[in-house]
Amino acid sequence: MTQTQSALDAEVLAVYRAVLLHREQRPDRLAARLSILEQRVRESLDRLVEPALLRPSWDDPSDVRAVSPDLGLGMMLQREQQELALRTRTQRGMVADLSALAGASSRFELGVKPARLGWI
């Protein structure tokens, strides 16, 4: 979840629920069942494939099947945790870099010549 497109909205969840409960995967039929535009259904289906809540059918790869909510949401949570860990490491690295830069800057302001800092 590219941050799972930020949380799944009500329309996307309605499409997921229809695929899951009614075993319906055709966008035109889903649009009629849910009273939403077919294009919006297609967009919702695309958004559900990325976090693995839908997967291609083994019988016909052009069709999709709903993944069990427990399994799909578990995988989604695991992916979110991995992304959070990566962002945390990146932020810690940026903080360390900025701290080093601030320390070098304060030494420079105190009259230490840059050549003595070892990096210029």
Backbone as JSON, one array per atom type, in Angstrom:
{
  "sequence": "MTQTQSALDAEVLAVYRAVLLHREQRPDRLAARLSILEQRVRESLDRLVEPALLRPSWDDPSDVRAVSPDLGLGMMLQREQQELALRTRTQRGMVADLSALAGASSRFELGVKPARLGWI",
  "N": [[1.36, -0.69, 0.0], [2.71, 0.92, -2.26], [1.34, 2.24, -0.12], [-1.16, 1.0, -0.14], [-2.93, 2.54, -1.55], [-3.65, 4.51, 0.27], [-5.97, 3.99, 2.75], [-8.66, 1.72, 1.91], [-11.49, 2.84, 0.22], [-15.1, 3.25, 0.68], [-16.48, 2.56, -1.67], [-14.67, 0.91, -3.05], [-14.45, -1.14, -1.2], [-17.09, -2.06, -1.32], [-17.17, -3.15, -3.87], [-15.28, -5.2, -3.52], [-16.65, -6.74, -1.59], [-18.87, -7.55, -3.1], [-17.65, -9.14, -5.06], [-16.57, -11.07, -3.42], [-18.81, -12.16, -1.94], [-20.8, -12.68, -3.85], [-19.56, -13.9, -5.86], [-19.06, -12.63, -8.22], [-17.45, -11.25, -11.02], [-17.46, -9.82, -13.31], [-17.15, -6.62, -14.61], [-19.33, -5.13, -15.73], [-21.61, -6.37, -14.7], [-21.11, -6.13, -11.96], [-21.21, -3.36, -11.76], [-23.91, -2.89, -12.32], [-25.12, -4.28, -10.2], [-24.19, -2.83, -8.01], [-24.9, -0.28, -8.58], [-23.15, 1.65, -9.67], [-20.82, 3.38, -11.83], [-19.38, 1.56, -14.55], [-16.7, 2.06, -15.16], [-15.74, 3.0, -12.72], [-15.98, 0.67, -11.24], [-14.06, -0.91, -12.53], [-11.74, 0.55, -11.86], [-11.82, 0.19, -9.11], [-11.49, -2.6, -8.96], [-8.87, -2.79, -9.94], [-7.55, -1.47, -7.85], [-7.93, -3.32, -5.84], [-6.47, -5.52, -6.58], [-3.79, -4.88, -6.25], [-3.2, -4.8, -3.36], [-3.52, -7.48, -2.98], [-6.1, -8.47, -2.47], [-7.73, -9.33, -4.38], [-7.23, -11.81, -6.86], [-5.92, -13.19, -9.95], [-8.01, -15.54, -11.65], [-7.56, -19.07, -11.57], [-8.73, -20.65, -13.46], [-9.43, -18.9, -15.55], [-7.4, -16.46, -16.38], [-8.17, -13.86, -17.02], [-10.28, -13.3, -15.48], [-11.14, -12.44, -12.07], [-10.69, -13.45, -8.66], [-11.88, -13.29, -5.36], [-9.78, -12.98, -2.57], [-9.6, -14.64, 0.54], [-10.77, -12.66, 3.23], [-9.32, -12.73, 5.7], [-6.8, -13.76, 4.95], [-6.08, -12.0, 2.84], [-6.18, -9.45, 4.13], [-4.33, -9.91, 6.11], [-1.96, -10.2, 4.59], [-1.9, -7.67, 3.51], [-1.55, -6.1, 5.81], [0.96, -7.03, 6.63], [2.54, -6.1, 4.48], [2.17, -3.35, 4.83], [3.46, -3.01, 7.29], [6.09, -3.62, 6.56], [6.61, -1.51, 4.79], [6.39, 0.63, 6.58], [8.56, 0.09, 8.29], [10.65, 0.48, 6.47], [10.29, 3.22, 5.87], [10.78, 4.26, 8.42], [13.49, 3.56, 8.81], [14.6, 5.1, 6.75], [13.92, 7.7, 7.59], [15.34, 7.82, 10.01], [17.93, 7.72, 9.03], [17.98, 10.14, 7.62], [17.7, 11.94, 9.75], [20.08, 11.44, 11.13], [21.92, 12.28, 9.18], [21.23, 15.0, 8.98], [21.79, 15.82, 11.6], [24.55, 15.45, 11.66], [25.28, 17.31, 9.74], [24.37, 19.65, 10.99], [26.05, 19.67, 13.22], [28.55, 19.99, 11.97], [28.13, 22.45, 10.81], [27.83, 24.09, 13.07], [30.4, 23.9, 14.13], [31.82, 25.16, 12.1], [30.81, 27.72, 12.33], [31.95, 28.41, 14.69], [34.47, 29.04, 14.01], [36.14, 27.06, 13.06], [38.19, 25.94, 10.54], [37.08, 24.8, 7.34], [38.75, 22.87, 6.05], [39.85, 21.48, 8.14], [37.84, 19.91, 9.0], [37.73, 17.63, 7.58], [36.12, 16.77, 5.49], [36.04, 18.51, 3.44]],
  "CA": [[0.0, 0.0, 0.0], [2.2, 2.25, -2.31], [0.44, 2.44, 1.03], [-2.49, 0.5, -0.43], [-3.66, 3.72, -1.99], [-4.23, 5.03, 1.53], [-7.06, 3.05, 3.07], [-9.64, 1.41, 0.88], [-12.72, 3.6, 0.47], [-16.34, 2.48, 0.76], [-16.83, 2.03, -2.98], [-13.75, -0.2, -3.32], [-14.87, -2.24, -0.32], [-18.35, -2.6, -1.82], [-16.81, -4.01, -5.0], [-14.66, -6.4, -2.95], [-17.71, -7.51, -0.95], [-19.69, -8.17, -4.16], [-16.86, -10.22, -5.65], [-16.41, -12.1, -2.38], [-20.06, -12.8, -1.54], [-21.64, -13.07, -4.98], [-18.69, -14.54, -6.85], [-19.24, -11.89, -9.47], [-16.23, -10.54, -11.35], [-17.63, -9.01, -14.53], [-17.37, -5.21, -14.24], [-20.65, -4.63, -16.09], [-22.58, -6.91, -13.74], [-20.84, -5.5, -10.66], [-21.72, -1.99, -11.84], [-25.37, -2.94, -12.21], [-25.46, -4.73, -8.84], [-23.83, -1.81, -7.03], [-25.39, 1.02, -9.07], [-22.05, 2.59, -9.9], [-20.33, 3.33, -13.2], [-18.49, 0.44, -14.83], [-15.31, 2.54, -15.06], [-15.4, 3.04, -11.29], [-15.8, -0.72, -10.84], [-12.75, -1.32, -13.05], [-10.73, 1.2, -11.02], [-11.85, -0.49, -7.81], [-10.87, -3.92, -9.14], [-7.41, -2.55, -10.01], [-7.07, -1.14, -6.5], [-8.02, -4.51, -5.0], [-5.45, -6.49, -7.0], [-2.48, -4.48, -5.72], [-2.95, -5.31, -2.0], [-3.77, -8.93, -3.0], [-7.45, -8.84, -2.02], [-8.22, -10.07, -5.54], [-6.17, -12.45, -7.63], [-6.43, -13.78, -11.19], [-8.59, -16.87, -11.53], [-6.75, -20.14, -12.14], [-9.46, -21.14, -14.64], [-9.38, -17.89, -16.6], [-6.63, -15.34, -15.82], [-8.8, -12.55, -17.25], [-11.24, -13.14, -14.37], [-10.53, -12.3, -10.75], [-11.34, -14.11, -7.54], [-11.61, -12.64, -4.07], [-8.95, -13.69, -1.6], [-10.22, -14.62, 1.86], [-10.44, -11.42, 3.95], [-8.27, -12.96, 6.69], [-5.53, -13.9, 4.24], [-5.79, -10.76, 2.13], [-5.88, -8.36, 5.06], [-3.06, -10.26, 6.76], [-0.88, -9.84, 3.67], [-1.9, -6.22, 3.41], [-0.95, -5.6, 7.04], [2.39, -7.34, 6.58], [3.15, -5.17, 3.53], [2.18, -2.03, 5.47], [4.5, -3.02, 8.32], [7.38, -3.55, 5.87], [6.75, -0.14, 4.3], [6.62, 1.47, 7.75], [9.93, -0.15, 8.72], [11.52, 1.14, 5.51], [10.18, 4.67, 6.1], [11.44, 4.55, 9.69], [14.94, 3.53, 8.57], [14.93, 6.25, 5.92], [13.84, 8.9, 8.42], [16.46, 7.81, 10.95], [19.12, 8.09, 8.26], [17.92, 11.58, 7.35], [17.96, 12.64, 11.01], [21.51, 11.33, 11.39], [22.61, 13.16, 8.23], [20.98, 16.39, 9.37], [22.52, 16.06, 12.84], [25.97, 15.6, 11.3], [25.39, 18.59, 9.05], [24.2, 20.7, 11.99], [27.28, 19.68, 14.0], [29.61, 20.58, 11.14], [27.79, 23.86, 10.64], [28.13, 24.82, 14.3], [31.87, 24.0, 14.25], [32.25, 26.16, 11.14], [30.44, 29.02, 12.89], [32.86, 28.68, 15.8], [35.76, 29.43, 13.47], [36.95, 25.92, 12.61], [38.31, 26.01, 9.09], [36.51, 23.62, 6.71], [39.76, 21.86, 5.73], [40.12, 20.72, 9.35], [36.7, 19.04, 9.27], [38.01, 16.36, 6.94], [35.25, 16.42, 4.38], [36.15, 19.52, 2.36]],
  "C": [[1.39, 0.7, 0.0], [1.1, 2.45, -1.29], [-0.98, 2.02, 0.72], [-3.42, 1.63, -0.8], [-4.32, 4.4, -0.8], [-5.45, 4.17, 1.78], [-8.04, 2.85, 1.91], [-10.95, 2.13, 1.2], [-13.96, 2.69, 0.38], [-16.71, 1.85, -0.58], [-15.95, 0.82, -3.32], [-14.14, -1.4, -2.46], [-16.18, -2.86, -0.77], [-18.1, -3.53, -3.01], [-16.2, -5.31, -4.49], [-15.73, -7.32, -2.34], [-18.57, -8.23, -1.99], [-18.94, -9.32, -4.81], [-16.78, -11.39, -4.67], [-17.72, -12.87, -2.14], [-20.87, -13.35, -2.71], [-20.85, -13.76, -6.09], [-18.83, -13.91, -8.24], [-17.95, -11.14, -9.77], [-16.37, -9.68, -12.6], [-17.97, -7.57, -14.14], [-18.77, -4.71, -14.59], [-21.72, -5.12, -15.11], [-22.38, -6.32, -12.34], [-21.4, -4.07, -10.64], [-23.23, -1.96, -11.68], [-25.79, -3.31, -10.79], [-25.26, -3.6, -7.84], [-24.32, -0.41, -7.41], [-24.28, 2.06, -9.11], [-21.55, 2.41, -11.33], [-19.34, 2.17, -13.38], [-17.02, 0.86, -14.72], [-14.85, 2.58, -13.61], [-15.19, 1.63, -10.76], [-14.42, -1.2, -11.29], [-11.61, -0.73, -12.21], [-10.66, 0.52, -9.66], [-11.2, -1.86, -7.89], [-9.35, -3.79, -9.21], [-6.84, -2.28, -8.63], [-7.08, -2.35, -5.58], [-6.98, -5.57, -5.37], [-4.12, -6.16, -6.33], [-2.25, -4.96, -4.28], [-3.28, -6.8, -1.85], [-5.1, -9.33, -2.37], [-8.2, -9.54, -3.15], [-7.01, -10.68, -6.23], [-6.77, -12.99, -8.93], [-6.96, -15.19, -10.93], [-7.65, -17.9, -12.16], [-7.41, -20.66, -13.42], [-9.33, -20.19, -15.83], [-8.67, -16.65, -16.03], [-7.22, -13.95, -16.08], [-9.87, -12.27, -16.2], [-10.47, -12.99, -13.07], [-11.34, -13.07, -9.72], [-10.95, -13.36, -6.28], [-10.74, -13.57, -3.22], [-9.68, -13.59, -0.27], [-9.82, -13.33, 2.6], [-9.31, -11.62, 4.98], [-6.89, -13.01, 6.02], [-5.14, -12.59, 3.57], [-5.42, -9.62, 3.05], [-4.6, -8.64, 5.83], [-1.87, -9.9, 5.89], [-0.75, -8.33, 3.53], [-1.23, -5.59, 4.64], [0.56, -5.86, 7.06], [3.13, -6.38, 5.65], [3.23, -3.77, 4.14], [3.28, -1.94, 6.53], [5.89, -2.94, 7.69], [7.64, -2.14, 5.36], [7.04, 0.83, 5.45], [8.05, 1.31, 8.24], [10.91, 0.54, 7.78], [11.49, 2.66, 5.69], [10.89, 5.08, 7.38], [12.95, 4.57, 9.52], [15.38, 4.74, 7.76], [14.93, 7.53, 6.75], [14.98, 8.96, 9.43], [17.76, 8.2, 10.25], [19.15, 9.58, 7.97], [18.21, 12.38, 8.6], [19.45, 12.6, 11.33], [22.31, 12.24, 10.46], [22.44, 14.62, 8.61], [21.71, 16.75, 10.67], [24.0, 16.27, 12.55], [26.2, 16.94, 10.61], [25.28, 19.75, 10.03], [25.46, 20.81, 12.85], [28.42, 20.32, 13.24], [29.38, 22.07, 10.97], [28.14, 24.65, 11.89], [29.63, 24.92, 14.51], [32.41, 25.06, 13.31], [31.97, 27.56, 11.67], [31.36, 29.4, 14.04], [34.27, 29.0, 15.31], [36.65, 28.25, 13.05], [36.98, 25.97, 11.09], [37.79, 24.72, 8.46], [37.53, 22.52, 6.42], [40.04, 20.97, 6.94], [38.97, 19.77, 9.69], [36.87, 17.69, 8.58], [37.12, 16.0, 5.77], [35.25, 17.47, 3.27], [37.6, 19.64, 1.97]]
}
